[in-house]
Amino acid sequence: MGSVVSYLGQLCGQGKKEEKDRCLRANDRAFNLSFRYANNTIKTSKYNVITFLPLNLFEQFRRLANAYFLFLLILQLIPQISSLAWFTTAVPLALVLSMTGVKDASDDINRHKCDKQVNNRRVDVLIDGQLKNEKWMNVQVGDIVKLENNEFVTADLLLLSSSEPLNLVYVETAELDGETNLKVKQALTVTGAMGDNVEALAAFKGEVRCEPPNNRLDKFKGILSVNGQSYALDNDKVLLRGCTLRNTDWCFGLVIFGGPDTKLMQNSGKSVFKRTSIDHLMNILVLCIFGFLASMCAIMAICNAVWEANEGSVFTVFLPRERGIDAPLSSFLTFWSYVIVLNTVVPISLYVR
């Protein structure tokens, strides 16, 4: 037995970061857990209590206007170049960041609620020879689950048997591909013969070897091995998470992919900080404004340098320079002073919407 597990572990690429193909055995959690497959819990939220503040601030400061005003705030803390109080920038910036943060927090709280609602849905799972009502999050790869009419498909399942003649089932795939017409799936004859016999299903030890998790909704390749016989599996034998069972009293299915490995979640992908086309356009506009602002400040700094060189010494009686500041350094400081004075060229509320 140990040699078989070891061989199948090598076949599946156990211990490797990338899953080459998947091996699982029906009604054998110990065997399947050894491969550390993902369970049926999903997570679409971006933050938690600890990560919200640093991640959200990092995301907001990826916007050039926010980064610009943070830089401006740092400049205003330098007495030699600042002619405005630091809080004139700090307060508006804090308000803008807070407003955006509250909106992002509200959106993420709703994601947490949706995740919790989905993960806590109930389904009948065959455990130790008995059907037990379990939460979706507790379903594991290799479990056999029972679905009833109008129920959502719990995970990506290999159809084993159904209440319909010829072991057919009808599913609605609107949440997957937007199509409202029903699609027909059919179980293999060798598994369909078990029907709803719980004892036969509990004794089923079929082994599945199939492709690794992917996002191809219309393709599936695998092999089911039962009693030394192998049977080819294709997309017509699989029920995908996100489908709804229709016009079928009941069916049994073997969990192949759970949670983040399901084709539905593989197409959703990990929750990321998306950059919209408006964000990209705003960043381009801000860069153009920065260029205009830098040009004006540079011109005025050069004019200041020329004036300091030609006329500045005459006015030192009335406007004495600080010790250690000569004409070139004065021009350099003047550049940053004008950046502060003309900061309103970039509106601080640019990204608030």
RATAHU-V19839 format. One record per residue. SS is DSSP state (H for helix, E for strand, L for the rest). PSI is psi in radians with two decimals (999 if undefined). Layout:
[[SS,PSI] [SS,PSI]]
//
This chain:
[[L,-0.76] [H,-0.66] [H,-0.62] [H,-0.79] [H,-0.75] [H,-0.75] [H,-0.80] [H,-0.55] [H,-0.73] [H,-0.67] [H,-0.68] [L,-0.10] [L,0.57] [L,2.38] [L,-0.12] [L,2.67] [L,-0.68] [L,2.25] [L,2.10] [L,-0.83] [E,2.96] [E,2.37] [E,2.36] [E,2.78] [E,2.31] [L,2.44] [L,0.58] [L,1.39] [H,-0.65] [H,-0.74] [H,-0.83] [H,-0.62] [H,-0.38] [L,-0.34] [L,-0.09] [L,0.74] [L,2.64] [L,2.46] [L,-2.93] [L,0.26] [L,2.38] [L,2.73] [L,1.97] [L,-0.09] [L,2.74] [L,-0.58] [L,2.90] [L,-3.06] [L,-0.64] [L,-0.71] [L,-0.18] [H,-0.94] [H,-0.94] [H,-0.73] [H,-0.71] [H,-0.70] [H,-0.71] [H,-0.76] [H,-0.73] [H,-0.61] [L,-0.03] [L,-0.30] [L,2.22] [H,-0.63] [H,-0.74] [H,-0.72] [H,-0.65] [H,-0.79] [H,-0.49] [H,-0.75] [H,-0.70] [H,-0.68] [H,-0.69] [H,-0.71] [H,-0.65] [H,-0.24] [L,-0.07] [L,1.93] [L,-0.61] [L,-0.40] [L,-0.23] [L,2.25] [L,0.02] [L,2.63] [L,2.53] [L,-0.51] [H,-0.24] [H,-0.40] [H,-0.65] [H,-0.75] [H,-0.88] [H,-0.67] [H,-0.74] [H,-0.68] [H,-0.76] [H,-0.80] [H,-0.67] [H,-0.76] [H,-0.79] [H,-0.69] [H,-0.71] [H,-0.74] [H,-0.80] [H,-0.67] [H,-0.73] [H,-0.77] [H,-0.71] [H,-0.56] [H,-0.70] [H,-0.63] [H,-0.74] [H,-0.73] [H,-0.76] [H,-0.74] [H,-0.78] [H,-0.72] [H,-0.77] [H,-0.80] [H,-0.40] [L,0.13] [L,2.70] [E,2.59] [E,2.63] [E,2.17] [E,2.39] [E,1.89] [E,2.18] [L,0.71] [L,0.12] [E,2.56] [E,2.09] [E,2.45] [E,1.98] [E,2.79] [E,2.64] [H,-0.65] [H,-0.35] [H,-0.05] [L,2.38] [L,2.76] [L,2.34] [L,-0.19] [L,2.65] [E,2.20] [E,2.68] [E,2.22] [E,2.59] [E,2.94] [L,2.38] [L,0.19] [L,2.62] [E,2.55] [L,2.23] [L,-0.76] [L,-3.05] [E,2.04] [E,2.52] [E,2.06] [E,2.20] [E,-0.82] [E,2.88] [E,3.01] [L,-0.22] [L,2.70] [H,2.54] [H,0.30] [H,0.72] [E,2.66] [E,2.72] [E,2.24] [E,2.58] [E,2.25] [E,0.47] [H,-0.65] [H,-0.27] [H,-0.91] [H,0.06] [L,-0.01] [E,2.28] [E,-0.23] [E,2.54] [E,2.51] [E,2.62] [E,2.29] [E,2.67] [E,2.34] [L,2.80] [L,2.62] [H,-0.66] [H,-0.58] [H,-0.52] [H,-0.46] [L,-0.34] [L,-0.40] [L,-2.31] [L,0.44] [L,1.81] [H,-0.67] [H,-0.75] [H,-0.71] [H,-0.67] [H,-0.50] [H,-0.10] [L,2.18] [L,0.55] [L,2.56] [E,2.37] [E,2.31] [E,2.13] [E,-3.12] [E,2.75] [L,2.97] [L,2.38] [L,3.08] [L,0.27] [L,1.85] [L,-0.46] [L,0.12] [L,2.46] [L,2.35] [L,2.33] [E,3.06] [E,2.30] [E,2.19] [E,2.11] [E,2.12] [L,0.73] [L,-0.05] [E,2.54] [E,2.44] [E,2.31] [E,2.46] [E,2.46] [L,-3.00] [H,-0.41] [H,-0.17] [H,0.06] [E,2.38] [E,2.19] [L,2.52] [L,2.42] [L,-0.32] [L,2.85] [E,2.30] [E,2.26] [E,2.57] [L,0.50] [L,2.16] [L,-0.80] [E,2.83] [E,2.75] [E,2.48] [E,2.64] [E,2.18] [E,2.12] [E,-0.82] [E,2.39] [L,2.67] [H,-2.11] [H,-0.27] [H,-0.19] [L,2.73] [H,-0.54] [H,-0.85] [H,-0.51] [H,-0.58] [H,-0.55] [H,-0.65] [L,3.09] [L,2.53] [L,2.09] [L,2.95] [L,1.74] [L,2.47] [L,2.00] [L,2.94] [H,-0.55] [H,-0.71] [H,-0.77] [H,-0.73] [H,-0.73] [H,-0.74] [H,-0.68] [H,-0.77] [H,-0.72] [H,-0.71] [H,-0.72] [H,-0.74] [H,-0.70] [H,-0.77] [H,-0.75] [H,-0.77] [H,-0.78] [H,-0.64] [H,-0.80] [H,-0.77] [H,-0.68] [H,-0.75] [H,-0.78] [H,-0.57] [H,-0.68] [H,-0.77] [H,-0.68] [H,-0.70] [H,-0.74] [H,-0.77] [H,-0.75] [H,-0.67] [H,-0.64] [H,-0.74] [L,-0.25] [H,-0.64] [H,-0.46] [H,-0.54] [H,0.05] [H,-0.37] [H,-0.68] [L,-0.62] [L,1.33] [L,2.46] [L,2.64] [L,2.63] [L,2.34] [L,-0.03] [L,1.96] [L,-3.05] [H,-0.84] [H,-0.76] [H,-0.66] [H,-0.69] [H,-0.71] [H,-0.76] [H,-0.59] [H,-0.66] [H,-0.85] [H,-0.50] [H,-0.71] [H,-0.56] [H,-0.70] [H,-0.81] [H,-0.66] [L,0.39] [H,-0.40] [H,-0.10] [H,-0.57] [L,1.95] [L,2.28] [L,-0.38] [L,0.31] [L,-0.68] [L,-0.03] [L,2.17] [L,999]]
//
